[in-house]
């Protein structure tokens, strides 16, 4: 959830399948608010990986015809992932790529997913169903109270909360598989 001070508060929950996730969401009263869409994400950093070292993120996302540049600040410790998030829509993504390259940024990670957004009537929180190459995840974004209540409604407990980024989850997955890659793509 992004409020006046541009803070994002979220968790991820691992789910066995898309069908299971949809069933859990429907049972808990969530309805589709944005249909399934393919997203391609490109993460930029300096040659010395300065942003990664401080857990910050500079990302260019293509979602349908939209291009969104996002900066995410260093997360604060806690059971929910909380950090500054600043986003803006772009008209010319290629021009931005050239600008970033000239400023010394390079592509360090790419990831793809299919995302469907869900909401419960009259609630501010957002649940997303993310289909990724490393599994299916529900992401809950909102106030800490809303996240905890929604997670319980979906049948999860605090011990199920994941606060890693998709990049971090991918690195863990690669380590378990004994592979090295900078692309989490289909």
Protein Blocks (a to p, Z undefined) as FASTA:
>chain_A
ZZfkopacddddddfbfklmmmmmmmnopacfbdcddddddddddfkommmmnopacddd
dehjbccddddddddedjbdcddddddddfblmlmmmmmmmnopacfbdcddddddddde
hiabdcdddddfkbccddddddfklmmmmmmmnopafklpccbdfklmmmmmmmmnopac
fbdcZZ
